[in-house]
């Protein structure tokens, strides 16, 4: 347990003291912004419903502010940090907690299944928590969704606008290919907004916490994920254009292809003049299934 006489890592006074002690500077190249509001950190832990039954992976622990709060709740925490200068800092700041492992790795290059097998016993629900640098949010999210590791819950702090895109509903102006790619795998919800004023240094935009949970029950899947994602990406390539125009950009404009595309739309009961942001994931799946004949005949 931590010494109650020592301020939490997240407190502004302790954060500054740690920075001074270790001669740390914030690295813009790594998008480093440290949270200095304990209430926000506790709300992040609450958003993930972290309990003593959970194992947690944290990406980018920084100096350990969020890690400390996770360690107090979780069964075990694996903190993955890319900045080698922060490894000894974390070793000191998190020394009161015997349920924290710290590894120096780039999450985009790490063998996550191997790390999970090495550090966890496999007997507990596995969740992931991260305060992600804005510039690399989307690649990390997609990497996590594509990993062989089953993450029951993902709780991520990111730029507010990106969080709104991920959690968007069909028909909204923020609904796009990223929305579909994430919600194809997980249920998404924005938990709360985090003001820029609680960070050192202060970023130029507000952040938000998004919670991704594994879908329950039987999840609808397309016949071909390749065709599905090709359709999704191509349908949003030109947002102002109709689905019909984007489909022709994907497959071609010959009379034969146009006839086949119209047949696929008719079979899917989808208007050619609709825009992609109006389509639900279910409708994208149905249309992709009906486009397989087009793929086989013309590609």
C-alpha positions as CSV (number, residue, x, y, z in Angstrom):
1,X,0.0,0.0,0.0
2,X,1.1,3.6,-0.6
3,X,2.2,5.9,2.2
4,X,-0.8,8.1,3.1
5,X,1.6,10.9,4.0
6,X,2.9,11.1,0.4
7,X,0.7,13.0,-2.1
8,X,-0.7,11.1,-5.0
9,X,1.5,11.1,-8.1
10,X,-1.3,13.0,-9.9
11,X,-1.1,16.1,-7.6
12,X,0.4,19.1,-9.3
13,X,3.0,19.5,-6.5
14,X,4.2,15.9,-6.7
15,X,4.2,15.9,-10.5
16,X,6.4,19.0,-10.6
17,X,8.7,17.5,-7.9
18,X,9.1,14.2,-9.9
19,X,9.9,16.2,-13.0
20,X,12.5,18.3,-11.2
21,X,14.1,15.3,-9.4
22,X,14.6,13.3,-12.6
23,X,15.3,16.3,-14.9
24,X,12.4,15.3,-17.1
25,X,11.0,17.4,-19.9
26,X,7.9,16.8,-21.9
27,X,8.5,15.3,-25.3
28,X,6.3,16.7,-28.0
29,X,7.4,13.9,-30.3
30,X,5.7,11.4,-27.9
31,X,2.7,13.6,-27.3
32,X,3.4,13.7,-23.5
33,X,0.8,15.5,-21.4
34,X,0.6,14.4,-17.8
35,X,-2.8,14.5,-15.9
36,X,-2.7,16.4,-12.6
37,X,-6.3,15.9,-11.4
38,X,-7.0,12.9,-9.2
39,X,-10.7,13.1,-9.6
40,X,-10.4,12.8,-13.4
41,X,-8.1,9.8,-12.9
42,X,-10.5,8.1,-10.6
43,X,-13.4,8.8,-13.0
44,X,-11.3,7.0,-15.7
45,X,-10.9,4.0,-13.5
46,X,-14.7,4.1,-12.7
47,X,-15.4,4.3,-16.4
48,X,-13.6,1.0,-16.9
49,X,-15.4,-0.5,-13.9
50,X,-12.1,-1.7,-12.6
51,X,-12.3,-4.1,-9.7
52,X,-10.0,-6.4,-7.8
53,X,-11.1,-9.1,-10.2
54,X,-9.6,-7.4,-13.3
55,X,-6.2,-7.5,-14.9
56,X,-5.3,-4.2,-16.6
57,X,-2.9,-3.2,-19.4
58,X,-2.0,0.4,-19.4
59,X,-0.4,2.1,-22.4
60,X,1.8,5.1,-21.8
61,X,1.9,5.4,-18.0
62,X,4.1,8.5,-18.1
63,X,5.2,9.0,-14.4
64,X,2.5,6.7,-13.1
65,X,-0.4,9.0,-12.2
66,X,-3.1,6.8,-13.7
67,X,-1.2,3.6,-13.0
68,X,-1.3,4.4,-9.2
69,X,-5.1,4.6,-9.3
70,X,-5.4,1.4,-11.3
71,X,-3.1,-0.4,-8.9
72,X,-5.3,0.5,-6.0
73,X,-8.3,-1.1,-7.7
74,X,-7.1,-3.9,-10.0
75,X,-5.8,-7.4,-9.4
76,X,-2.7,-6.6,-11.5
77,X,-1.5,-3.9,-13.9
78,X,1.0,-4.2,-16.8
79,X,2.3,-0.7,-17.7
80,X,3.8,-0.4,-21.2
81,X,5.9,2.7,-21.7
82,X,7.9,3.6,-24.9
83,X,10.1,6.3,-23.3
84,X,13.1,4.7,-21.7
85,X,13.8,7.7,-19.6
86,X,10.5,7.1,-17.7
87,X,11.3,3.5,-16.8
88,X,13.4,4.3,-13.7
89,X,10.9,7.0,-12.7
90,X,8.1,4.5,-12.8
91,X,10.2,2.1,-10.8
92,X,10.4,4.7,-8.0
93,X,6.9,6.2,-8.2
94,X,5.2,2.9,-8.3
95,X,7.4,1.0,-5.8
96,X,4.7,0.9,-3.1
97,X,2.6,-1.3,-5.4
98,X,3.5,-4.9,-5.7
99,X,0.8,-5.6,-8.4
100,X,2.4,-3.5,-11.1
101,X,4.8,-4.7,-13.8
102,X,6.6,-2.1,-16.0
103,X,7.9,-2.9,-19.5
104,X,9.6,-0.6,-22.0
105,X,8.1,-1.3,-25.4
106,X,6.3,0.4,-28.3
107,X,2.7,-0.9,-28.2
108,X,2.6,-0.9,-32.0
109,X,5.6,-3.2,-32.2
110,X,4.9,-5.2,-29.0
111,X,3.9,-8.9,-29.1
112,X,0.8,-8.3,-27.0
113,X,-0.2,-12.0,-26.7
114,X,3.2,-12.9,-25.5
115,X,3.2,-10.0,-22.9
116,X,-0.2,-11.1,-21.7
117,X,0.9,-14.7,-21.3
118,X,4.1,-13.6,-19.5
119,X,2.5,-11.2,-17.0
120,X,-1.0,-12.5,-16.3
121,X,-2.4,-15.8,-15.1
122,X,-5.3,-15.8,-17.5
123,X,-7.8,-16.2,-14.7
124,X,-9.1,-12.7,-14.7
125,X,-11.0,-10.4,-17.1
126,X,-8.5,-8.3,-19.1
127,X,-9.1,-4.6,-19.7
128,X,-7.0,-1.9,-21.2
129,X,-6.6,1.7,-20.2
130,X,-4.6,4.4,-22.0
131,X,-4.1,8.1,-22.2
132,X,-3.1,8.1,-25.9
133,X,-1.0,10.7,-27.7
134,X,-3.3,12.5,-30.2
135,X,-1.1,11.9,-33.2
136,X,-1.2,8.1,-32.9
137,X,-4.6,7.4,-31.4
138,X,-6.2,5.8,-34.5
139,X,-3.3,3.4,-35.3
140,X,-3.2,2.2,-31.7
141,X,-7.0,1.7,-31.5
142,X,-7.0,-0.4,-34.7
143,X,-4.0,-2.3,-33.6
144,X,-5.8,-3.2,-30.3
145,X,-8.9,-4.3,-32.2
146,X,-6.8,-6.5,-34.5
147,X,-4.8,-8.2,-31.8
148,X,-5.4,-11.8,-30.9
149,X,-5.8,-10.8,-27.3
150,X,-9.4,-10.5,-26.2
151,X,-9.9,-7.3,-24.3
152,X,-13.2,-7.2,-22.5
153,X,-13.1,-3.4,-22.1
154,X,-10.9,-0.6,-23.6
155,X,-10.9,2.8,-21.9
156,X,-9.0,5.4,-23.8
157,X,-8.4,9.1,-23.4
158,X,-8.1,10.8,-26.8
159,X,-8.9,14.1,-28.6
160,X,-12.6,14.9,-28.0
161,X,-13.3,15.1,-31.7
162,X,-11.9,11.7,-32.4
163,X,-13.9,10.2,-29.5
164,X,-17.1,11.7,-30.9
165,X,-16.3,10.2,-34.3
166,X,-15.8,6.7,-32.9
167,X,-19.0,6.8,-30.9
168,X,-21.1,8.5,-33.5
169,X,-24.5,7.2,-34.7
170,X,-25.5,6.7,-38.3
171,X,-26.7,10.0,-39.9
172,X,-24.5,12.3,-37.8
173,X,-21.8,14.5,-39.3
174,X,-19.0,12.7,-37.4
175,X,-20.1,9.2,-38.5
176,X,-17.4,7.7,-40.8
177,X,-15.2,4.8,-41.7
178,X,-13.4,5.0,-38.3
179,X,-16.8,4.7,-36.6
180,X,-17.8,1.6,-38.5
181,X,-14.4,0.0,-38.1
182,X,-14.5,0.3,-34.3
183,X,-18.2,-0.3,-33.8
184,X,-17.9,-3.4,-36.0
185,X,-15.9,-4.9,-33.1
186,X,-17.0,-3.1,-30.0
187,X,-19.8,-1.1,-28.5
188,X,-18.6,2.5,-28.1
189,X,-19.6,5.3,-25.7
190,X,-18.1,8.6,-24.7
191,X,-18.0,8.5,-20.9
192,X,-17.0,12.1,-20.2
193,X,-15.0,15.1,-21.5
194,X,-11.7,16.0,-19.9
195,X,-10.8,19.8,-20.1
196,X,-7.4,20.7,-21.3
197,X,-6.7,22.6,-18.0
198,X,-6.0,19.4,-16.0
199,X,-2.8,18.6,-18.0
200,X,0.8,19.6,-17.7
201,X,1.6,20.9,-20.3
202,X,-1.8,22.1,-21.4
203,X,-2.8,20.8,-24.8
204,X,-4.6,22.9,-27.4
205,X,-7.8,20.9,-27.4
206,X,-10.1,19.1,-24.9
207,X,-10.0,15.4,-24.5
208,X,-12.6,12.7,-23.9
209,X,-12.8,9.3,-22.4
210,X,-14.3,6.7,-24.6
211,X,-15.3,3.2,-23.4
212,X,-15.3,0.2,-25.8
213,X,-16.9,-3.0,-24.6
214,X,-17.0,-6.4,-26.3
215,X,-20.3,-6.9,-28.0
216,X,-22.6,-9.4,-26.3
217,X,-24.4,-12.3,-27.9
218,X,-24.1,-13.4,-31.6
219,X,-22.4,-10.7,-33.5
220,X,-23.4,-10.2,-37.2
221,X,-20.5,-10.7,-39.6
222,X,-20.2,-10.3,-43.3
223,X,-19.4,-13.2,-45.7
224,X,-16.2,-11.5,-46.6
225,X,-14.5,-9.0,-44.3
226,X,-12.2,-8.0,-47.2
227,X,-15.2,-6.9,-49.3
228,X,-16.9,-5.3,-46.2
229,X,-13.9,-3.1,-45.3
230,X,-13.3,-2.3,-49.0
231,X,-16.9,-1.1,-49.2
232,X,-16.7,0.9,-46.0
233,X,-13.5,2.7,-46.9
234,X,-14.6,3.4,-50.5
235,X,-18.0,4.6,-49.4
236,X,-16.5,7.4,-47.2
237,X,-13.8,8.3,-49.7
238,X,-15.8,11.3,-50.9
239,X,-18.3,12.1,-48.2
240,X,-20.3,14.7,-50.2
241,X,-20.9,12.2,-53.0
242,X,-23.7,9.6,-53.1
243,X,-23.2,6.0,-52.3
244,X,-23.8,5.3,-56.0
245,X,-20.9,7.6,-57.1
246,X,-18.6,6.1,-54.5
247,X,-19.5,2.6,-55.6
248,X,-18.6,3.4,-59.2
249,X,-15.2,4.8,-57.9
250,X,-14.6,1.5,-56.2
251,X,-15.7,-0.9,-59.0
252,X,-15.9,1.0,-62.2
253,X,-18.4,2.7,-64.5
254,X,-19.0,0.3,-67.4
255,X,-22.6,-0.5,-68.2
256,X,-22.2,-4.1,-67.0
257,X,-20.7,-3.0,-63.7
258,X,-23.4,-0.3,-63.2
259,X,-26.1,-2.9,-63.8
260,X,-24.4,-5.3,-61.3
261,X,-24.1,-2.6,-58.7
262,X,-27.7,-1.6,-59.0
263,X,-28.8,-5.2,-58.6
264,X,-26.7,-5.4,-55.4
265,X,-28.3,-2.2,-54.1
266,X,-31.8,-3.5,-55.0
267,X,-31.2,-6.8,-53.2
268,X,-30.0,-4.9,-50.2
269,X,-33.0,-2.5,-50.3
270,X,-30.6,0.5,-50.2
271,X,-31.1,3.6,-52.3
272,X,-28.3,4.5,-54.7
273,X,-28.6,8.2,-53.8
274,X,-28.1,7.8,-50.1
275,X,-24.9,8.9,-48.6
276,X,-22.6,6.5,-46.7
277,X,-23.1,8.2,-43.3
278,X,-26.7,7.2,-43.4
279,X,-25.9,3.5,-43.5
280,X,-25.8,1.4,-40.4
281,X,-23.2,-1.3,-39.9
282,X,-25.9,-3.9,-40.6
283,X,-26.7,-2.3,-43.9
284,X,-23.0,-2.2,-44.8
285,X,-22.8,-5.9,-44.1
286,X,-25.9,-6.7,-46.2
287,X,-24.6,-4.6,-49.1
288,X,-21.1,-6.2,-48.9
289,X,-22.6,-9.6,-49.0
290,X,-24.5,-8.7,-52.2
291,X,-21.4,-7.1,-53.7
292,X,-19.5,-10.4,-53.6
293,X,-20.9,-11.3,-57.1
294,X,-19.6,-8.0,-58.4
295,X,-16.2,-8.8,-56.9
296,X,-16.1,-12.2,-58.4
297,X,-17.2,-11.1,-61.8
298,X,-15.3,-7.9,-62.3
299,X,-12.2,-8.1,-60.1
